[in-house]
Amino acid sequence: MTPILDRIRAHGGEVIRDKWRITLRRGRLSAGALEWVREHRGDLMREVWTKYDDWQERAAIREFDGGQCRDDAEADAYREVMTC
């Protein structure tokens, strides 16, 4: 299977990662293709950022077990995975 990033780029699109967030410049992607990308966001994140799963797990632990608000949990988890 062709990686998601390759499919996006083949249609003139671009994915930009800023910390744990991504922005998609759609290029010539159709509305259906954009919906498909939304549905497969996790897979795309894994392609763009190899530490995505570690970050997501640590953010969830900080939020649910540590009682942090989601924004703080995500920011702290990002700093943690980037220093490992």
mmCIF file of the N, C-alpha and C atoms, coordinates in Angstrom:
data_MODEL
# 
_entry.id   MODEL 
# 
loop_
_atom_site.group_PDB 
_atom_site.id 
_atom_site.type_symbol 
_atom_site.label_atom_id 
_atom_site.label_alt_id 
_atom_site.label_comp_id 
_atom_site.label_asym_id 
_atom_site.label_entity_id 
_atom_site.label_seq_id 
_atom_site.pdbx_PDB_ins_code 
_atom_site.Cartn_x 
_atom_site.Cartn_y 
_atom_site.Cartn_z 
_atom_site.occupancy 
_atom_site.B_iso_or_equiv 
_atom_site.pdbx_formal_charge 
_atom_site.auth_seq_id 
_atom_site.auth_comp_id 
_atom_site.auth_asym_id 
_atom_site.auth_atom_id 
_atom_site.pdbx_PDB_model_num 
ATOM 1   N N  . MET A 1 1  ? 0.841   -1.186 0.000  1.00 0.00 ? 1  MET A N  1 
ATOM 2   C CA . MET A 1 1  ? 0.000   0.000  0.000  1.00 0.00 ? 1  MET A CA 1 
ATOM 3   C C  . MET A 1 1  ? 0.884   1.245  0.000  1.00 0.00 ? 1  MET A C  1 
ATOM 4   N N  . THR A 1 2  ? 0.463   2.226  -0.737 1.00 0.00 ? 2  THR A N  1 
ATOM 5   C CA . THR A 1 2  ? 1.200   3.484  -0.813 1.00 0.00 ? 2  THR A CA 1 
ATOM 6   C C  . THR A 1 2  ? 0.990   4.280  0.464  1.00 0.00 ? 2  THR A C  1 
ATOM 7   N N  . PRO A 1 3  ? 2.074   4.763  1.049  1.00 0.00 ? 3  PRO A N  1 
ATOM 8   C CA . PRO A 1 3  ? 1.924   5.594  2.261  1.00 0.00 ? 3  PRO A CA 1 
ATOM 9   C C  . PRO A 1 3  ? 0.991   6.788  2.010  1.00 0.00 ? 3  PRO A C  1 
ATOM 10  N N  . ILE A 1 4  ? 0.327   7.182  3.058  1.00 0.00 ? 4  ILE A N  1 
ATOM 11  C CA . ILE A 1 4  ? -0.637  8.283  2.971  1.00 0.00 ? 4  ILE A CA 1 
ATOM 12  C C  . ILE A 1 4  ? 0.038   9.567  2.498  1.00 0.00 ? 4  ILE A C  1 
ATOM 13  N N  . LEU A 1 5  ? 1.219   9.845  3.024  1.00 0.00 ? 5  LEU A N  1 
ATOM 14  C CA . LEU A 1 5  ? 1.930   11.066 2.615  1.00 0.00 ? 5  LEU A CA 1 
ATOM 15  C C  . LEU A 1 5  ? 2.183   11.094 1.115  1.00 0.00 ? 5  LEU A C  1 
ATOM 16  N N  . ASP A 1 6  ? 2.553   9.942  0.558  1.00 0.00 ? 6  ASP A N  1 
ATOM 17  C CA . ASP A 1 6  ? 2.792   9.881  -0.884 1.00 0.00 ? 6  ASP A CA 1 
ATOM 18  C C  . ASP A 1 6  ? 1.525   10.177 -1.666 1.00 0.00 ? 6  ASP A C  1 
ATOM 19  N N  . ARG A 1 7  ? 0.396   9.673  -1.188 1.00 0.00 ? 7  ARG A N  1 
ATOM 20  C CA . ARG A 1 7  ? -0.880  9.926  -1.857 1.00 0.00 ? 7  ARG A CA 1 
ATOM 21  C C  . ARG A 1 7  ? -1.227  11.415 -1.812 1.00 0.00 ? 7  ARG A C  1 
ATOM 22  N N  . ILE A 1 8  ? -1.027  12.004 -0.651 1.00 0.00 ? 8  ILE A N  1 
ATOM 23  C CA . ILE A 1 8  ? -1.330  13.432 -0.502 1.00 0.00 ? 8  ILE A CA 1 
ATOM 24  C C  . ILE A 1 8  ? -0.445  14.255 -1.426 1.00 0.00 ? 8  ILE A C  1 
ATOM 25  N N  . ARG A 1 9  ? 0.843   13.969 -1.427 1.00 0.00 ? 9  ARG A N  1 
ATOM 26  C CA . ARG A 1 9  ? 1.787   14.719 -2.265 1.00 0.00 ? 9  ARG A CA 1 
ATOM 27  C C  . ARG A 1 9  ? 1.509   14.524 -3.750 1.00 0.00 ? 9  ARG A C  1 
ATOM 28  N N  . ALA A 1 10 ? 1.067   13.325 -4.128 1.00 0.00 ? 10 ALA A N  1 
ATOM 29  C CA . ALA A 1 10 ? 0.761   13.054 -5.535 1.00 0.00 ? 10 ALA A CA 1 
ATOM 30  C C  . ALA A 1 10 ? -0.386  13.924 -6.043 1.00 0.00 ? 10 ALA A C  1 
ATOM 31  N N  . HIS A 1 11 ? -1.199  14.418 -5.130 1.00 0.00 ? 11 HIS A N  1 
ATOM 32  C CA . HIS A 1 11 ? -2.316  15.291 -5.498 1.00 0.00 ? 11 HIS A CA 1 
ATOM 33  C C  . HIS A 1 11 ? -2.038  16.751 -5.139 1.00 0.00 ? 11 HIS A C  1 
ATOM 34  N N  . GLY A 1 12 ? -0.773  17.089 -4.982 1.00 0.00 ? 12 GLY A N  1 
ATOM 35  C CA . GLY A 1 12 ? -0.389  18.473 -4.743 1.00 0.00 ? 12 GLY A CA 1 
ATOM 36  C C  . GLY A 1 12 ? -0.602  18.938 -3.321 1.00 0.00 ? 12 GLY A C  1 
ATOM 37  N N  . GLY A 1 13 ? -0.902  18.017 -2.418 1.00 0.00 ? 13 GLY A N  1 
ATOM 38  C CA . GLY A 1 13 ? -1.118  18.383 -1.024 1.00 0.00 ? 13 GLY A CA 1 
ATOM 39  C C  . GLY A 1 13 ? 0.177   18.366 -0.226 1.00 0.00 ? 13 GLY A C  1 
ATOM 40  N N  . GLU A 1 14 ? 0.080   18.865 0.974  1.00 0.00 ? 14 GLU A N  1 
ATOM 41  C CA . GLU A 1 14 ? 1.254   18.931 1.846  1.00 0.00 ? 14 GLU A CA 1 
ATOM 42  C C  . GLU A 1 14 ? 0.795   18.791 3.297  1.00 0.00 ? 14 GLU A C  1 
ATOM 43  N N  . VAL A 1 15 ? 1.589   18.084 4.077  1.00 0.00 ? 15 VAL A N  1 
ATOM 44  C CA . VAL A 1 15 ? 1.313   17.932 5.501  1.00 0.00 ? 15 VAL A CA 1 
ATOM 45  C C  . VAL A 1 15 ? 2.424   18.636 6.265  1.00 0.00 ? 15 VAL A C  1 
ATOM 46  N N  . ILE A 1 16 ? 2.025   19.501 7.180  1.00 0.00 ? 16 ILE A N  1 
ATOM 47  C CA . ILE A 1 16 ? 2.986   20.258 7.978  1.00 0.00 ? 16 ILE A CA 1 
ATOM 48  C C  . ILE A 1 16 ? 2.757   19.900 9.438  1.00 0.00 ? 16 ILE A C  1 
ATOM 49  N N  . ARG A 1 17 ? 3.828   19.448 10.112 1.00 0.00 ? 17 ARG A N  1 
ATOM 50  C CA . ARG A 1 17 ? 3.719   19.112 11.531 1.00 0.00 ? 17 ARG A CA 1 
ATOM 51  C C  . ARG A 1 17 ? 4.318   20.233 12.358 1.00 0.00 ? 17 ARG A C  1 
ATOM 52  N N  . ASP A 1 18 ? 3.568   20.639 13.375 1.00 0.00 ? 18 ASP A N  1 
ATOM 53  C CA . ASP A 1 18 ? 4.046   21.605 14.358 1.00 0.00 ? 18 ASP A CA 1 
ATOM 54  C C  . ASP A 1 18 ? 3.808   20.967 15.722 1.00 0.00 ? 18 ASP A C  1 
ATOM 55  N N  . LYS A 1 19 ? 4.871   20.478 16.312 1.00 0.00 ? 19 LYS A N  1 
ATOM 56  C CA . LYS A 1 19 ? 4.806   19.714 17.552 1.00 0.00 ? 19 LYS A CA 1 
ATOM 57  C C  . LYS A 1 19 ? 3.889   18.520 17.341 1.00 0.00 ? 19 LYS A C  1 
ATOM 58  N N  . TRP A 1 20 ? 2.766   18.433 18.056 1.00 0.00 ? 20 TRP A N  1 
ATOM 59  C CA . TRP A 1 20 ? 1.872   17.283 17.933 1.00 0.00 ? 20 TRP A CA 1 
ATOM 60  C C  . TRP A 1 20 ? 0.654   17.577 17.063 1.00 0.00 ? 20 TRP A C  1 
ATOM 61  N N  . ARG A 1 21 ? 0.689   18.671 16.360 1.00 0.00 ? 21 ARG A N  1 
ATOM 62  C CA . ARG A 1 21 ? -0.429  19.039 15.490 1.00 0.00 ? 21 ARG A CA 1 
ATOM 63  C C  . ARG A 1 21 ? 0.013   18.978 14.027 1.00 0.00 ? 21 ARG A C  1 
ATOM 64  N N  . ILE A 1 22 ? -0.948  18.671 13.162 1.00 0.00 ? 22 ILE A N  1 
ATOM 65  C CA . ILE A 1 22 ? -0.645  18.704 11.737 1.00 0.00 ? 22 ILE A CA 1 
ATOM 66  C C  . ILE A 1 22 ? -1.642  19.619 11.037 1.00 0.00 ? 22 ILE A C  1 
ATOM 67  N N  . THR A 1 23 ? -1.159  20.207 9.952  1.00 0.00 ? 23 THR A N  1 
ATOM 68  C CA . THR A 1 23 ? -1.984  21.011 9.074  1.00 0.00 ? 23 THR A CA 1 
ATOM 69  C C  . THR A 1 23 ? -1.880  20.390 7.694  1.00 0.00 ? 23 THR A C  1 
ATOM 70  N N  . LEU A 1 24 ? -3.003  20.291 7.029  1.00 0.00 ? 24 LEU A N  1 
ATOM 71  C CA . LEU A 1 24 ? -3.034  19.718 5.690  1.00 0.00 ? 24 LEU A CA 1 
ATOM 72  C C  . LEU A 1 24 ? -3.366  20.807 4.683  1.00 0.00 ? 24 LEU A C  1 
ATOM 73  N N  . ARG A 1 25 ? -2.464  20.997 3.733  1.00 0.00 ? 25 ARG A N  1 
ATOM 74  C CA . ARG A 1 25 ? -2.760  21.866 2.592  1.00 0.00 ? 25 ARG A CA 1 
ATOM 75  C C  . ARG A 1 25 ? -3.295  20.936 1.506  1.00 0.00 ? 25 ARG A C  1 
ATOM 76  N N  . ARG A 1 26 ? -4.505  21.126 1.122  1.00 0.00 ? 26 ARG A N  1 
ATOM 77  C CA . ARG A 1 26 ? -5.243  20.125 0.359  1.00 0.00 ? 26 ARG A CA 1 
ATOM 78  C C  . ARG A 1 26 ? -4.807  19.924 -1.080 1.00 0.00 ? 26 ARG A C  1 
ATOM 79  N N  . GLY A 1 27 ? -4.175  20.901 -1.699 1.00 0.00 ? 27 GLY A N  1 
ATOM 80  C CA . GLY A 1 27 ? -3.804  20.730 -3.103 1.00 0.00 ? 27 GLY A CA 1 
ATOM 81  C C  . GLY A 1 27 ? -5.027  20.394 -3.932 1.00 0.00 ? 27 GLY A C  1 
ATOM 82  N N  . ARG A 1 28 ? -4.960  19.291 -4.685 1.00 0.00 ? 28 ARG A N  1 
ATOM 83  C CA . ARG A 1 28 ? -6.078  18.873 -5.526 1.00 0.00 ? 28 ARG A CA 1 
ATOM 84  C C  . ARG A 1 28 ? -6.872  17.724 -4.907 1.00 0.00 ? 28 ARG A C  1 
ATOM 85  N N  . LEU A 1 29 ? -6.747  17.515 -3.602 1.00 0.00 ? 29 LEU A N  1 
ATOM 86  C CA . LEU A 1 29 ? -7.484  16.441 -2.945 1.00 0.00 ? 29 LEU A CA 1 
ATOM 87  C C  . LEU A 1 29 ? -8.983  16.742 -2.966 1.00 0.00 ? 29 LEU A C  1 
ATOM 88  N N  . SER A 1 30 ? -9.765  15.761 -3.339 1.00 0.00 ? 30 SER A N  1 
ATOM 89  C CA . SER A 1 30 ? -11.218 15.924 -3.392 1.00 0.00 ? 30 SER A CA 1 
ATOM 90  C C  . SER A 1 30 ? -11.792 15.928 -1.979 1.00 0.00 ? 30 SER A C  1 
ATOM 91  N N  . ALA A 1 31 ? -13.050 16.290 -1.868 1.00 0.00 ? 31 ALA A N  1 
ATOM 92  C CA . ALA A 1 31 ? -13.726 16.266 -0.564 1.00 0.00 ? 31 ALA A CA 1 
ATOM 93  C C  . ALA A 1 31 ? -13.731 14.851 -0.002 1.00 0.00 ? 31 ALA A C  1 
ATOM 94  N N  . GLY A 1 32 ? -13.931 13.859 -0.854 1.00 0.00 ? 32 GLY A N  1 
ATOM 95  C CA . GLY A 1 32 ? -13.905 12.469 -0.405 1.00 0.00 ? 32 GLY A CA 1 
ATOM 96  C C  . GLY A 1 32 ? -12.538 12.064 0.102  1.00 0.00 ? 32 GLY A C  1 
ATOM 97  N N  . ALA A 1 33 ? -11.496 12.514 -0.586 1.00 0.00 ? 33 ALA A N  1 
ATOM 98  C CA . ALA A 1 33 ? -10.134 12.200 -0.157 1.00 0.00 ? 33 ALA A CA 1 
ATOM 99  C C  . ALA A 1 33 ? -9.817  12.863 1.185  1.00 0.00 ? 33 ALA A C  1 
ATOM 100 N N  . LEU A 1 34 ? -10.275 14.085 1.369  1.00 0.00 ? 34 LEU A N  1 
ATOM 101 C CA . LEU A 1 34 ? -10.058 14.775 2.642  1.00 0.00 ? 34 LEU A CA 1 
ATOM 102 C C  . LEU A 1 34 ? -10.763 14.053 3.783  1.00 0.00 ? 34 LEU A C  1 
ATOM 103 N N  . GLU A 1 35 ? -11.946 13.557 3.525  1.00 0.00 ? 35 GLU A N  1 
ATOM 104 C CA . GLU A 1 35 ? -12.678 12.795 4.540  1.00 0.00 ? 35 GLU A CA 1 
ATOM 105 C C  . GLU A 1 35 ? -11.921 11.510 4.876  1.00 0.00 ? 35 GLU A C  1 
ATOM 106 N N  . TRP A 1 36 ? -11.379 10.843 3.864  1.00 0.00 ? 36 TRP A N  1 
ATOM 107 C CA . TRP A 1 36 ? -10.601 9.631  4.080  1.00 0.00 ? 36 TRP A CA 1 
ATOM 108 C C  . TRP A 1 36 ? -9.376  9.943  4.943  1.00 0.00 ? 36 TRP A C  1 
ATOM 109 N N  . VAL A 1 37 ? -8.702  11.042 4.657  1.00 0.00 ? 37 VAL A N  1 
ATOM 110 C CA . VAL A 1 37 ? -7.535  11.438 5.453  1.00 0.00 ? 37 VAL A CA 1 
ATOM 111 C C  . VAL A 1 37 ? -7.954  11.685 6.901  1.00 0.00 ? 37 VAL A C  1 
ATOM 112 N N  . ARG A 1 38 ? -9.076  12.365 7.118  1.00 0.00 ? 38 ARG A N  1 
ATOM 113 C CA . ARG A 1 38 ? -9.566  12.597 8.485  1.00 0.00 ? 38 ARG A CA 1 
ATOM 114 C C  . ARG A 1 38 ? -9.802  11.283 9.213  1.00 0.00 ? 38 ARG A C  1 
ATOM 115 N N  . GLU A 1 39 ? -10.386 10.318 8.515  1.00 0.00 ? 39 GLU A N  1 
ATOM 116 C CA . GLU A 1 39 ? -10.672 9.012  9.112  1.00 0.00 ? 39 GLU A CA 1 
ATOM 117 C C  . GLU A 1 39 ? -9.397  8.230  9.440  1.00 0.00 ? 39 GLU A C  1 
ATOM 118 N N  . HIS A 1 40 ? -8.317  8.526  8.744  1.00 0.00 ? 40 HIS A N  1 
ATOM 119 C CA . HIS A 1 40 ? -7.040  7.830  8.938  1.00 0.00 ? 40 HIS A CA 1 
ATOM 120 C C  . HIS A 1 40 ? -5.979  8.748  9.540  1.00 0.00 ? 40 HIS A C  1 
ATOM 121 N N  . ARG A 1 41 ? -6.422  9.725  10.296 1.00 0.00 ? 41 ARG A N  1 
ATOM 122 C CA . ARG A 1 41 ? -5.518  10.710 10.883 1.00 0.00 ? 41 ARG A CA 1 
ATOM 123 C C  . ARG A 1 41 ? -4.419  10.053 11.716 1.00 0.00 ? 41 ARG A C  1 
ATOM 124 N N  . GLY A 1 42 ? -4.777  9.061  12.518 1.00 0.00 ? 42 GLY A N  1 
ATOM 125 C CA . GLY A 1 42 ? -3.777  8.377  13.347 1.00 0.00 ? 42 GLY A CA 1 
ATOM 126 C C  . GLY A 1 42 ? -2.690  7.737  12.515 1.00 0.00 ? 42 GLY A C  1 
ATOM 127 N N  . ASP A 1 43 ? -3.067  7.086  11.425 1.00 0.00 ? 43 ASP A N  1 
ATOM 128 C CA . ASP A 1 43 ? -2.073  6.474  10.537 1.00 0.00 ? 43 ASP A CA 1 
ATOM 129 C C  . ASP A 1 43 ? -1.179  7.534  9.907  1.00 0.00 ? 43 ASP A C  1 
ATOM 130 N N  . LEU A 1 44 ? -1.775  8.645  9.512  1.00 0.00 ? 44 LEU A N  1 
ATOM 131 C CA . LEU A 1 44 ? -0.992  9.742  8.945  1.00 0.00 ? 44 LEU A CA 1 
ATOM 132 C C  . LEU A 1 44 ? -0.020  10.291 9.987  1.00 0.00 ? 44 LEU A C  1 
ATOM 133 N N  . MET A 1 45 ? -0.495  10.476 11.198 1.00 0.00 ? 45 MET A N  1 
ATOM 134 C CA . MET A 1 45 ? 0.380   10.989 12.259 1.00 0.00 ? 45 MET A CA 1 
ATOM 135 C C  . MET A 1 45 ? 1.571   10.054 12.484 1.00 0.00 ? 45 MET A C  1 
ATOM 136 N N  . ARG A 1 46 ? 1.331   8.746  12.434 1.00 0.00 ? 46 ARG A N  1 
ATOM 137 C CA . ARG A 1 46 ? 2.433   7.788  12.614 1.00 0.00 ? 46 ARG A CA 1 
ATOM 138 C C  . ARG A 1 46 ? 3.466   7.904  11.497 1.00 0.00 ? 46 ARG A C  1 
ATOM 139 N N  . GLU A 1 47 ? 3.017   8.230  10.288 1.00 0.00 ? 47 GLU A N  1 
ATOM 140 C CA . GLU A 1 47 ? 3.954   8.431  9.176  1.00 0.00 ? 47 GLU A CA 1 
ATOM 141 C C  . GLU A 1 47 ? 4.753   9.716  9.366  1.00 0.00 ? 47 GLU A C  1 
ATOM 142 N N  . VAL A 1 48 ? 4.076   10.752 9.814  1.00 0.00 ? 48 VAL A N  1 
ATOM 143 C CA . VAL A 1 48 ? 4.702   12.075 9.939  1.00 0.00 ? 48 VAL A CA 1 
ATOM 144 C C  . VAL A 1 48 ? 5.610   12.141 11.159 1.00 0.00 ? 48 VAL A C  1 
ATOM 145 N N  . TRP A 1 49 ? 5.215   11.471 12.236 1.00 0.00 ? 49 TRP A N  1 
ATOM 146 C CA . TRP A 1 49 ? 5.928   11.597 13.513 1.00 0.00 ? 49 TRP A CA 1 
ATOM 147 C C  . TRP A 1 49 ? 6.001   10.237 14.189 1.00 0.00 ? 49 TRP A C  1 
ATOM 148 N N  . THR A 1 50 ? 7.161   9.648  14.212 1.00 0.00 ? 50 THR A N  1 
ATOM 149 C CA . THR A 1 50 ? 7.322   8.294  14.750 1.00 0.00 ? 50 THR A CA 1 
ATOM 150 C C  . THR A 1 50 ? 7.050   8.203  16.248 1.00 0.00 ? 50 THR A C  1 
ATOM 151 N N  . LYS A 1 51 ? 7.076   9.310  16.956 1.00 0.00 ? 51 LYS A N  1 
ATOM 152 C CA . LYS A 1 51 ? 6.827   9.294  18.401 1.00 0.00 ? 51 LYS A CA 1 
ATOM 153 C C  . LYS A 1 51 ? 5.355   9.536  18.749 1.00 0.00 ? 51 LYS A C  1 
ATOM 154 N N  . TYR A 1 52 ? 4.492   9.551  17.751 1.00 0.00 ? 52 TYR A N  1 
ATOM 155 C CA . TYR A 1 52 ? 3.080   9.860  17.953 1.00 0.00 ? 52 TYR A CA 1 
ATOM 156 C C  . TYR A 1 52 ? 2.417   8.953  18.992 1.00 0.00 ? 52 TYR A C  1 
ATOM 157 N N  . ASP A 1 53 ? 2.584   7.648  18.859 1.00 0.00 ? 53 ASP A N  1 
ATOM 158 C CA . ASP A 1 53 ? 1.936   6.725  19.798 1.00 0.00 ? 53 ASP A CA 1 
ATOM 159 C C  . ASP A 1 53 ? 2.437   6.915  21.223 1.00 0.00 ? 53 ASP A C  1 
ATOM 160 N N  . ASP A 1 54 ? 3.750   7.111  21.387 1.00 0.00 ? 54 ASP A N  1 
ATOM 161 C CA . ASP A 1 54 ? 4.303   7.365  22.722 1.00 0.00 ? 54 ASP A CA 1 
ATOM 162 C C  . ASP A 1 54 ? 3.714   8.650  23.304 1.00 0.00 ? 54 ASP A C  1 
ATOM 163 N N  . TRP A 1 55 ? 3.659   9.684  22.491 1.00 0.00 ? 55 TRP A N  1 
ATOM 164 C CA . TRP A 1 55 ? 3.101   10.966 22.941 1.00 0.00 ? 55 TRP A CA 1 
ATOM 165 C C  . TRP A 1 55 ? 1.646   10.810 23.346 1.00 0.00 ? 55 TRP A C  1 
ATOM 166 N N  . GLN A 1 56 ? 0.871   10.149 22.508 1.00 0.00 ? 56 GLN A N  1 
ATOM 167 C CA . GLN A 1 56 ? -0.552  9.985  22.776 1.00 0.00 ? 56 GLN A CA 1 
ATOM 168 C C  . GLN A 1 56 ? -0.777  9.218  24.086 1.00 0.00 ? 56 GLN A C  1 
ATOM 169 N N  . GLU A 1 57 ? -0.006  8.165  24.299 1.00 0.00 ? 57 GLU A N  1 
ATOM 170 C CA . GLU A 1 57 ? -0.140  7.378  25.531 1.00 0.00 ? 57 GLU A CA 1 
ATOM 171 C C  . GLU A 1 57 ? 0.229   8.207  26.761 1.00 0.00 ? 57 GLU A C  1 
ATOM 172 N N  . ARG A 1 58 ? 1.328   8.923  26.681 1.00 0.00 ? 58 ARG A N  1 
ATOM 173 C CA . ARG A 1 58 ? 1.764   9.736  27.827 1.00 0.00 ? 58 ARG A CA 1 
ATOM 174 C C  . ARG A 1 58 ? 0.792   10.873 28.118 1.00 0.00 ? 58 ARG A C  1 
ATOM 175 N N  . ALA A 1 59 ? 0.240   11.477 27.066 1.00 0.00 ? 59 ALA A N  1 
ATOM 176 C CA . ALA A 1 59 ? -0.750  12.545 27.272 1.00 0.00 ? 59 ALA A CA 1 
ATOM 177 C C  . ALA A 1 59 ? -2.003  11.990 27.952 1.00 0.00 ? 59 ALA A C  1 
ATOM 178 N N  . ALA A 1 60 ? -2.433  10.816 27.538 1.00 0.00 ? 60 ALA A N  1 
ATOM 179 C CA . ALA A 1 60 ? -3.622  10.204 28.145 1.00 0.00 ? 60 ALA A CA 1 
ATOM 180 C C  . ALA A 1 60 ? -3.381  9.866  29.615 1.00 0.00 ? 60 ALA A C  1 
ATOM 181 N N  . ILE A 1 61 ? -2.208  9.357  29.931 1.00 0.00 ? 61 ILE A N  1 
ATOM 182 C CA . ILE A 1 61 ? -1.881  9.033  31.325 1.00 0.00 ? 61 ILE A CA 1 
ATOM 183 C C  . ILE A 1 61 ? -1.884  10.301 32.165 1.00 0.00 ? 61 ILE A C  1 
ATOM 184 N N  . ARG A 1 62 ? -1.263  11.343 31.644 1.00 0.00 ? 62 ARG A N  1 
ATOM 185 C CA . ARG A 1 62 ? -1.220  12.615 32.378 1.00 0.00 ? 62 ARG A CA 1 
ATOM 186 C C  . ARG A 1 62 ? -2.627  13.185 32.589 1.00 0.00 ? 62 ARG A C  1 
ATOM 187 N N  . GLU A 1 63 ? -3.481  13.036 31.587 1.00 0.00 ? 63 GLU A N  1 
ATOM 188 C CA . GLU A 1 63 ? -4.831  13.583 31.691 1.00 0.00 ? 63 GLU A CA 1 
ATOM 189 C C  . GLU A 1 63 ? -5.701  12.751 32.637 1.00 0.00 ? 63 GLU A C  1 
ATOM 190 N N  . PHE A 1 64 ? -5.756  11.449 32.421 1.00 0.00 ? 64 PHE A N  1 
ATOM 191 C CA . PHE A 1 64 ? -6.703  10.624 33.166 1.00 0.00 ? 64 PHE A CA 1 
ATOM 192 C C  . PHE A 1 64 ? -6.194  10.174 34.531 1.00 0.00 ? 64 PHE A C  1 
ATOM 193 N N  . ASP A 1 65 ? -4.914  9.807  34.607 1.00 0.00 ? 65 ASP A N  1 
ATOM 194 C CA . ASP A 1 65 ? -4.367  9.381  35.898 1.00 0.00 ? 65 ASP A CA 1 
ATOM 195 C C  . ASP A 1 65 ? -3.798  10.556 36.685 1.00 0.00 ? 65 ASP A C  1 
ATOM 196 N N  . GLY A 1 66 ? -3.259  11.543 35.963 1.00 0.00 ? 66 GLY A N  1 
ATOM 197 C CA . GLY A 1 66 ? -2.631  12.672 36.631 1.00 0.00 ? 66 GLY A CA 1 
ATOM 198 C C  . GLY A 1 66 ? -3.545  13.856 36.870 1.00 0.00 ? 66 GLY A C  1 
ATOM 199 N N  . GLY A 1 67 ? -4.720  13.847 36.240 1.00 0.00 ? 67 GLY A N  1 
ATOM 200 C CA . GLY A 1 67 ? -5.676  14.914 36.461 1.00 0.00 ? 67 GLY A CA 1 
ATOM 201 C C  . GLY A 1 67 ? -5.365  16.218 35.740 1.00 0.00 ? 67 GLY A C  1 
ATOM 202 N N  . GLN A 1 68 ? -4.451  16.200 34.778 1.00 0.00 ? 68 GLN A N  1 
ATOM 203 C CA . GLN A 1 68 ? -4.142  17.417 34.034 1.00 0.00 ? 68 GLN A CA 1 
ATOM 204 C C  . GLN A 1 68 ? -5.241  17.688 33.008 1.00 0.00 ? 68 GLN A C  1 
ATOM 205 N N  . CYS A 1 69 ? -5.422  18.955 32.661 1.00 0.00 ? 69 CYS A N  1 
ATOM 206 C CA . CYS A 1 69 ? -6.315  19.263 31.546 1.00 0.00 ? 69 CYS A CA 1 
ATOM 207 C C  . CYS A 1 69 ? -5.634  18.758 30.271 1.00 0.00 ? 69 CYS A C  1 
ATOM 208 N N  . ARG A 1 70 ? -6.419  18.509 29.230 1.00 0.00 ? 70 ARG A N  1 
ATOM 209 C CA . ARG A 1 70 ? -5.880  17.902 28.012 1.00 0.00 ? 70 ARG A CA 1 
ATOM 210 C C  . ARG A 1 70 ? -4.759  18.747 27.401 1.00 0.00 ? 70 ARG A C  1 
ATOM 211 N N  . ASP A 1 71 ? -4.936  20.068 27.336 1.00 0.00 ? 71 ASP A N  1 
ATOM 212 C CA . ASP A 1 71 ? -3.911  20.924 26.735 1.00 0.00 ? 71 ASP A CA 1 
ATOM 213 C C  . ASP A 1 71 ? -2.576  20.799 27.461 1.00 0.00 ? 71 ASP A C  1 
ATOM 214 N N  . ASP A 1 72 ? -2.610  20.851 28.799 1.00 0.00 ? 72 ASP A N  1 
ATOM 215 C CA . ASP A 1 72 ? -1.377  20.724 29.583 1.00 0.00 ? 72 ASP A CA 1 
ATOM 216 C C  . ASP A 1 72 ? -0.781  19.328 29.443 1.00 0.00 ? 72 ASP A C  1 
ATOM 217 N N  . ALA A 1 73 ? -1.648  18.309 29.445 1.00 0.00 ? 73 ALA A N  1 
ATOM 218 C CA . ALA A 1 73 ? -1.174  16.933 29.308 1.00 0.00 ? 73 ALA A CA 1 
ATOM 219 C C  . ALA A 1 73 ? -0.455  16.740 27.978 1.00 0.00 ? 73 ALA A C  1 
ATOM 220 N N  . GLU A 1 74 ? -1.008  17.287 26.900 1.00 0.00 ? 74 GLU A N  1 
ATOM 221 C CA . GLU A 1 74 ? -0.379  17.165 25.589 1.00 0.00 ? 74 GLU A CA 1 
ATOM 222 C C  . GLU A 1 74 ? 0.959   17.892 25.543 1.00 0.00 ? 74 GLU A C  1 
ATOM 223 N N  . ALA A 1 75 ? 1.003   19.095 26.086 1.00 0.00 ? 75 ALA A N  1 
ATOM 224 C CA . ALA A 1 75 ? 2.243   19.878 26.073 1.00 0.00 ? 75 ALA A CA 1 
ATOM 225 C C  . ALA A 1 75 ? 3.335   19.195 26.897 1.00 0.00 ? 75 ALA A C  1 
ATOM 226 N N  . ASP A 1 76 ? 2.986   18.723 28.085 1.00 0.00 ? 76 ASP A N  1 
ATOM 227 C CA . ASP A 1 76 ? 3.980   18.053 28.937 1.00 0.00 ? 76 ASP A CA 1 
ATOM 228 C C  . ASP A 1 76 ? 4.439   16.737 28.312 1.00 0.00 ? 76 ASP A C  1 
ATOM 229 N N  . ALA A 1 77 ? 3.510   15.999 27.733 1.00 0.00 ? 77 ALA A N  1 
ATOM 230 C CA . ALA A 1 77 ? 3.867   14.736 27.082 1.00 0.00 ? 77 ALA A CA 1 
ATOM 231 C C  . ALA A 1 77 ? 4.782   14.993 25.886 1.00 0.00 ? 77 ALA A C  1 
ATOM 232 N N  . TYR A 1 78 ? 4.540   16.069 25.164 1.00 0.00 ? 78 TYR A N  1 
ATOM 233 C CA . TYR A 1 78 ? 5.394   16.410 24.023 1.00 0.00 ? 78 TYR A CA 1 
ATOM 234 C C  . TYR A 1 78 ? 6.820   16.664 24.500 1.00 0.00 ? 78 TYR A C  1 
ATOM 235 N N  . ARG A 1 79 ? 6.965   17.479 25.527 1.00 0.00 ? 79 ARG A N  1 
ATOM 236 C CA . ARG A 1 79 ? 8.310   17.750 26.050 1.00 0.00 ? 79 ARG A CA 1 
ATOM 237 C C  . ARG A 1 79 ? 8.988   16.457 26.513 1.00 0.00 ? 79 ARG A C  1 
ATOM 238 N N  . GLU A 1 80 ? 8.210   15.597 27.140 1.00 0.00 ? 80 GLU A N  1 
ATOM 239 C CA . GLU A 1 80 ? 8.754   14.335 27.648 1.00 0.00 ? 80 GLU A CA 1 
ATOM 240 C C  . GLU A 1 80 ? 9.253   13.428 26.503 1.00 0.00 ? 80 GLU A C  1 
ATOM 241 N N  . VAL A 1 81 ? 8.439   13.216 25.480 1.00 0.00 ? 81 VAL A N  1 
ATOM 242 C CA . VAL A 1 81 ? 8.867   12.306 24.417 1.00 0.00 ? 81 VAL A CA 1 
ATOM 243 C C  . VAL A 1 81 ? 9.995   12.893 23.587 1.00 0.00 ? 81 VAL A C  1 
ATOM 244 N N  . MET A 1 82 ? 10.067  14.196 23.511 1.00 0.00 ? 82 MET A N  1 
ATOM 245 C CA . MET A 1 82 ? 11.128  14.809 22.699 1.00 0.00 ? 82 MET A CA 1 
ATOM 246 C C  . MET A 1 82 ? 12.472  14.814 23.422 1.00 0.00 ? 82 MET A C  1 
ATOM 247 N N  . THR A 1 83 ? 12.472  14.600 24.728 1.00 0.00 ? 83 THR A N  1 
ATOM 248 C CA . THR A 1 83 ? 13.744  14.536 25.457 1.00 0.00 ? 83 THR A CA 1 
ATOM 249 C C  . THR A 1 83 ? 14.236  13.112 25.637 1.00 0.00 ? 83 THR A C  1 
ATOM 250 N N  . CYS A 1 84 ? 13.418  12.136 25.265 1.00 0.00 ? 84 CYS A N  1 
ATOM 251 C CA . CYS A 1 84 ? 13.828  10.713 25.390 1.00 0.00 ? 84 CYS A CA 1 
ATOM 252 C C  . CYS A 1 84 ? 14.739  10.327 24.274 1.00 0.00 ? 84 CYS A C  1 
# 
